[in-house]
């Protein structure tokens, strides 16, 4: 009889206390609308990141600036130099995006750019932070190492293999850092101009 009474009290008291306790729960779960893209969408994004219109436009712009700046000097400032730079940027794009895609698939991360739905300050922050951030499969922002690694692998490979002159892996690291900064500039276009 006593053990039965004890069992009843044990299971009813916490319910009674929690029903009367007006204090809020310690931390409400964040509401997110993120849904991880399926395999087909991820593959299509991978292909568009190399050969889509925005990727090709970005490559034309960066190749044009490098031709105007004559970097590297050995390729010259004419159309053949532009062509070499465009081909080089295409090679880097394939290497970088393939590295990024492989790491994203292995670690279930999503490094694609998502526009901010907030105000002006939120849009600025999103454009600056996005090259270094990714979303995990639950939508939480984490360090975007697939994009960072892909950027550096592409530039170091180019410097060590097909760039002329005295290019080294150190030059590749420097170029990779500049490329991440360039990503921020193109993110402003995605955030404020591109629809």
N, C-alpha and C positions, 0 to 999 in steps of 0.2 A: 504494500500500500504506500509506504513512504517512498520507495523508489519510483513508483508510478507517478506520484505527486511531484517528485523532483524532476522527472522527465518532462512533465507538462509545463512546469515553471521554466525549465531550461529553454524550451522552444517557444514559449509565449512572451517571456519578458523582453528579449531583444526586439521582437516585433512591436511590442507596446512602446518601448523606449524610442525606437526609430520612427514610429508613427507620430509620437508627440514631439520629437526633436525638430525644432524649426530651423536649425543651422543648415546652411547650404552644403552641398557636397564639396569636398576640397578643391577639385579642379575639373570643370566640365570638359568633355572631350571636344577637340576642335572640329568644327564643321568644315568639310572640304568637298568640293565638287570635282576633284581630280579623279579621272578614270584612266588607268594605264592603257595606252594604245595597244591594240592587238598586234599579233605577229605581222600581218599583212600591212597595217599602217606603219609599223616600225620599219619594215623593209622598204616601203615606198618613200618614207622620209629619208632613209639612208641614201637611196638612189637620187632623190631630189636635191639632197645636200651636196651632191657632186655635179649633177647635170641639169638641175632645175633652172628656171629663168633667173631667180635671185642669185643663185650660186654663179651662174655664167656672167651675170651683170657685175657682180662683185669682182670676179676674176678679170674682166675687161678693165674695170676701174683701177684695180691694184697693178695690173700689168702696164696700163697707160702711165700711171704715176711713176712706176719704176723705170719705164722707158724715158720719160721726161727727165728723171733724175739720173739716168744712165747708170743704174745699179743692177747688176754688176757691169763695170765698164767694158769688159770684153765682148758683150753682146751688142753694143752700139745703140744709137738713138733712132734707128730707122725701122721700117716695117718688119724686117727680118729679126731685129732685136725684140720688137714687140711680140712676134710669133714665138721666139724662144722663151720669153718670159711667160707668155700665156700657157705654153706647153709645160713649163716648169711648175706654174701654179696649178695646172690640172693634175700633174703628178703628185704634188703635195696634197691636193684636195683628196685624191683617191687614197693615198697612204693615211692621211690624218683621219678621214671619215671612216675608213675601214677599221683602223685601230679603235676609234671611239665606239663604233657600232659593236665590235667584238667585246669590248669591256662592258658596255651597257647591257648586252645580252647576258654576259657571264654574271654580272652583279645586279641584274634587274633594276637598272637605273634609266632615267629618261633625261637627257641633257638638252632637249630641244627648247627653243625659245617660246615662252608663253607671255603674251602681252599682259601688262598690269591693268586691272579694272579700277584702280584707285585714281587719285588726283595727280597733279603735276609732279609733286615730290616723290610719290610712289612710283611713277613712271621713270623718273630719273634714276632712282635707286635700283629698280628692276633692270634697266638697261646696263648699269654699271656692274651689278652683282652677277647677272646671268652667265657670263662666260666662265664663272668659277663655281656655279651651282648646278645641281641636278635634283630630280625628284626620285625618291625611292618608290616602290610599288604601291605604297599607301599615300603618296602625294606629299610627303614631308620633304622639305628642302634639305639637302646634304651637300657635302663637298663634291663638286663636279669633276672628279679626277679623270673620267673618260675623255672629256673634251680637252682638258689641260694636257693629258698624256698624248692624245692624238696630235695636238698642235705641235708639241715639242718633238715627237717622233718624226713627223713629216719634215720639219725644218732641219733637224739634225741629219736625217737621211739625205735630203737634198744637198746640204753643205758638204757632206762626206762623199757623195757620189757624182752628181752631175754639175754642180756649180763650178765655174772656172776659177782660176786664181788660187789664192792661199786660204780658201774657206776651210774651216775646221768645225768640230762639234761645238766649240765655244761660240763660233759665229752663228751656228744653228740655234743655240739656246737664246742668243740675243735676238735673232730674227723671230723666234717663237714668242718671245716676250712682246715684241712689237706687234706681232699678229694678234695676240690676245687683246692688246690695246685697240687695234683696228676693229676687232669684234665689237667692242663697246660702241665705237662710232656707228657701225652698221646696225647695232641694236637700237640706236636712236631713230634710225630710218624705220626700222620695224615697229617701233613703239609709237612714233608720232606721225609718220607719213604713210607707210604701207598699210593697206586695208586688207 
